[in-house]
Amino acid sequence: MPDSSSYPLNIVILAAGKGTRMHSSTPKVLHKLAGTSLLAHVINTAESLNPSKIIVVYGYGGEAVPQAFAGKNITWVKQTEQLGTGHAVQQTVPYLDTDATTLILLGDVPLVSADRCKSLIEAAHQQLALLTVIKPEPKGYGRIVRNEQCLPQRIVEEKDATEAERAIKEVNSGIIAVANTHLKNWLTRLDNNNAQREYYLTDIVAMAANDCVAINAEVCDDEWQVTGINSKLDLAAVERVYQTRLAQKLLQGGVTLHDPARLDIRGSLTTGQDVEIDVGCIFEGEVTLADGVKIGAYCVIKDASIGANTIVAPFSHIDQATIANDCRIGPYARIRPGTELNTAAHIGNFVEIKNSQIDTGSKVNHLSYVGDTTVGKNVNIGAGVITCNYDGVNKSRTVIGDNAFIGSDAQLIAPVTIGANATIGAGSTISKDAPAGELTVSRGRQVTVPGWKRPVKK
């Protein structure tokens, strides 16, 4: 069998359908599986095969589909009328390389693997290859009709099938690989003489048989790889299969998952040894967890790197941040974009950090907001401290030196610098630089009003 890398490969992805059963104004192929659109999953698989070109046929949703993939090296072909799969592929003929093999994929079948595609491409060299699947309940699918020698002869759609043909369990997946010399010829011969008055791409199978072109039908042993998504029910089912398979890979790699069924990965998750993840966690974008990291229940972590032996307590959110080794975060902490925590930093409950650098050993443990701030080593920031970084127009920075102590309920009005070893008295509003090594206090005078009475309800 020839190596698929020895001849050109074109990939056509059919993505023009509306998806009526999705009950949505969003084109079906832009609905998301694990945080990524269905079509993006298929395009990613296509790109991994190193084709000479990728052609996507789009239609419903207008330019929303190509706009979602701006910058990709894709040829976009619009199918203005929905006249069947054969008509869709006909639109791509001007862009197909004559000496290439074309792999036809479906924009709503996101789990097909690159390995499965490679096998089909190799089977199609100078001929035709079909990917089929055995379905105990084949209703609604095109049936694979074989001859007495068990060779595929044609595909019959259910509405055009006889009672005997409807009893066939082997069905068409819609994924086909074919030499372009044959494909271009067969596409000119398609007609719509059928129950749905559509141009069926599947009719090329009968043409191949009549032309004595070899037809290879590979039966896929993993039905989910060829499962199409036509409704929100289908989407939910495939989502859970996808997440379960990701969880199994993590478990096989040594990650402890408290419940594999309660995990969502919407991007990529890279883990070291002895990582532990509690229930209900969501990982988005590119996330890395180093050795010994423990993630508590119901955390949301996006585009973040977390260093070895760091513990993230339950209900914490981390977004576009870098966390070093041996840190402690949460519970109920919010770490926002641009934050960098150095070794052994502590961020406690109901603390929000934004665009700030917290150096080694520093602590912000209770009910505080630290934004646009550079915090030195071994700083203690008390409960309820706020860095006032926004004046309504501009953002300004606060700098806190090593070993400073910021008393509870202080407000630091940026731009301001707190010197090394400085102490800020609780309840102070600091609008000027506080010198190193000194106690700085800024409070209003305490007054007692004799004889004052609380108002009573009238």
Secondary structure, DSSP 8 states (H G I E B T S, - for coil): ---GGGS-EEEEEEE----GGG-SSS-GGGSEETTEEHHHHHHHHHHHT--SEEEEEE-TTTTHHHHTTTTS--EEEE-SS---HHHHHHTTGGGS-TTSEEEEEETT-TT--HHHHHHHHHHTTTSEEEEEEE-SS-TTS-EEEE-TTS-EEEEE-GGG--HHHHT--EEEEEEEEEEHHHHHHHHHT----STT----TTHHHHHHHHTT--EEEEE-S-GGGG----SHHHHHHHHHHHHHHHHHHHHHTT-EES-TTSEEEEEEEEE-TT-EE-TTEEEEEEEEE-TT-EE-TT-EEES-EE-TT-EE-TT-EEES-EE-TT-EE-SS-EE-TT-EE-TT-EEEET-EEES-EE-TT-EEEES-EEESEEE-TT-EE-TT-EEE-B-SS-B--EEE-TT-EE-TT-EEESSEEE-TT-EE-TT-EE-S-B-TTSEE---------TT-------
